């Protein structure tokens, strides 16, 4: 199992940052323009049972990705897990922590690449670098949209 974590301090209260993540267009807002992803649907907001469905493109090949929310504690955290997709396992924890009127936004992902420890060892660095680029973008957008 591989682990990824990205954290930043957003200049806005937790309620503002949480509400931003509840927007119906949030996936469009947070998807980097260079990322080969098509958003198919989003249903249920952040609540348990909510789903997000994408097509990601590995070169010219579209790969379906379906994630379902398994935990939701309003204004604290939500967790989504891959139901169908390219990873062996994918659990994404989104945390919102109040810090002196601001919000510590933490994205933590536990994942496994199909095929066991050898692909994890060989490709983990690449996946980690892509995740770092994506979450840097997402946190910058969140900072811009939510800052007081």
C-alpha positions as CSV (number, residue, x, y, z in Angstrom):
1,X,0.0,0.0,0.0
2,X,1.3,3.4,-0.9
3,X,0.5,6.7,0.9
4,X,0.2,10.3,-0.4
5,X,-0.5,13.4,1.7
6,X,-0.9,17.0,0.7
7,X,-1.6,19.8,3.2
8,X,-2.1,23.6,3.0
9,X,-3.5,26.4,5.1
10,X,-6.5,28.1,3.5
11,X,-7.2,31.6,4.5
12,X,-10.8,31.0,5.3
13,X,-12.9,29.4,8.1
14,X,-13.7,25.7,7.8
15,X,-17.4,26.4,7.0
16,X,-16.4,28.4,3.9
17,X,-13.9,25.7,2.7
18,X,-16.4,22.9,3.3
19,X,-19.2,24.7,1.5
20,X,-16.9,25.3,-1.5
21,X,-16.4,21.5,-1.7
22,X,-20.2,21.0,-1.7
23,X,-20.7,23.1,-4.9
24,X,-22.3,21.1,-7.7
25,X,-19.5,22.2,-10.1
26,X,-16.6,21.4,-7.7
27,X,-15.2,18.6,-9.8
28,X,-14.9,21.0,-12.8
29,X,-13.4,23.6,-10.5
30,X,-10.7,21.3,-9.1
31,X,-9.8,19.3,-12.2
32,X,-6.5,20.6,-13.6
33,X,-6.8,21.7,-17.2
34,X,-3.9,19.5,-18.3
35,X,-5.4,16.3,-16.7
36,X,-7.0,13.9,-19.2
37,X,-10.3,13.5,-17.3
38,X,-13.9,13.6,-18.3
39,X,-16.4,14.1,-15.5
40,X,-19.4,11.8,-16.2
41,X,-21.5,12.5,-13.1
42,X,-21.6,13.6,-9.5
43,X,-24.5,12.6,-7.2
44,X,-25.1,13.2,-3.5
45,X,-22.8,16.0,-2.6
46,X,-20.4,14.9,0.2
47,X,-22.7,12.6,2.1
48,X,-22.2,8.9,2.6
49,X,-23.3,7.1,-0.6
50,X,-22.5,10.0,-2.9
51,X,-20.8,9.0,-6.1
52,X,-18.4,10.6,-8.5
53,X,-17.9,9.0,-11.9
54,X,-15.1,9.9,-14.4
55,X,-13.3,8.6,-17.4
56,X,-9.6,9.0,-17.2
57,X,-7.5,8.6,-20.3
58,X,-4.4,6.5,-20.2
59,X,-3.1,7.7,-23.6
60,X,-6.0,7.1,-26.0
61,X,-7.6,4.5,-23.7
62,X,-10.6,5.7,-21.6
63,X,-10.7,4.0,-18.2
64,X,-13.8,4.3,-16.0
65,X,-13.4,5.5,-12.4
66,X,-16.3,5.3,-9.9
67,X,-15.8,6.6,-6.4
68,X,-18.3,6.4,-3.5
69,X,-18.3,8.4,-0.3
70,X,-18.0,6.1,2.7
71,X,-17.6,8.6,5.6
72,X,-18.9,12.1,6.0
73,X,-18.5,14.2,9.2
74,X,-19.7,17.7,8.1
75,X,-17.1,20.4,8.5
76,X,-14.5,17.8,9.5
77,X,-13.9,15.2,6.9
78,X,-15.2,13.0,4.1
79,X,-13.7,9.9,2.6
80,X,-14.2,8.5,-0.9
81,X,-13.2,5.0,-2.1
82,X,-12.7,3.7,-5.6
83,X,-15.4,1.2,-6.5
84,X,-14.3,0.8,-10.1
85,X,-11.1,2.1,-11.6
86,X,-7.5,1.7,-12.5
87,X,-6.1,1.2,-9.0
88,X,-6.1,-2.0,-7.0
89,X,-7.2,0.2,-4.0
90,X,-7.8,3.9,-3.5
91,X,-9.0,5.5,-0.3
92,X,-9.0,9.3,-0.3
93,X,-9.5,11.2,3.0
94,X,-10.3,14.9,2.9
95,X,-9.8,16.7,6.2
96,X,-10.8,20.2,7.3
97,X,-9.1,21.4,10.5
98,X,-9.7,24.8,12.1
99,X,-6.4,26.8,12.8
100,X,-6.8,30.3,14.1
101,X,-9.7,31.2,11.9
102,X,-8.2,29.5,8.9
103,X,-8.5,25.9,7.6
104,X,-5.9,23.2,7.4
105,X,-6.9,21.3,4.3
106,X,-5.4,17.8,4.1
107,X,-5.8,15.3,1.3
108,X,-4.5,11.9,2.3
109,X,-4.7,8.9,-0.1
110,X,-3.9,5.2,0.5
111,X,-3.6,3.4,-2.7
112,X,-2.2,0.3,-4.4
113,X,-1.3,-0.1,-8.1
114,X,-2.5,-3.4,-9.7
115,X,0.0,-6.2,-9.7
116,X,1.4,-6.0,-6.1
117,X,4.5,-4.6,-4.6
118,X,6.6,-4.6,-7.8
119,X,4.4,-2.1,-9.7
120,X,4.1,-0.1,-6.5
121,X,7.9,0.1,-6.3
122,X,8.4,0.8,-10.0
123,X,5.5,3.3,-10.5
124,X,4.8,4.7,-7.1
125,X,7.1,7.6,-7.6
126,X,5.4,8.5,-10.9
127,X,1.9,8.4,-9.3
128,X,3.1,10.4,-6.3
129,X,4.5,13.1,-8.6
130,X,1.2,13.3,-10.6
131,X,-0.8,13.5,-7.4
132,X,1.5,16.3,-6.0
133,X,0.9,18.3,-9.2
134,X,-2.9,17.7,-9.0
135,X,-3.3,18.6,-5.4
136,X,-1.1,21.6,-5.6
137,X,-3.5,22.9,-8.3
138,X,-6.6,21.9,-6.2
139,X,-5.3,23.7,-3.1
140,X,-4.4,26.8,-5.1
141,X,-7.9,26.9,-6.6
142,X,-9.4,26.4,-3.1
143,X,-7.2,29.2,-1.7
144,X,-8.2,31.6,-4.5
145,X,-11.9,30.8,-4.3
146,X,-12.2,30.7,-0.5
147,X,-9.8,33.3,0.8
148,X,-11.1,36.3,2.7
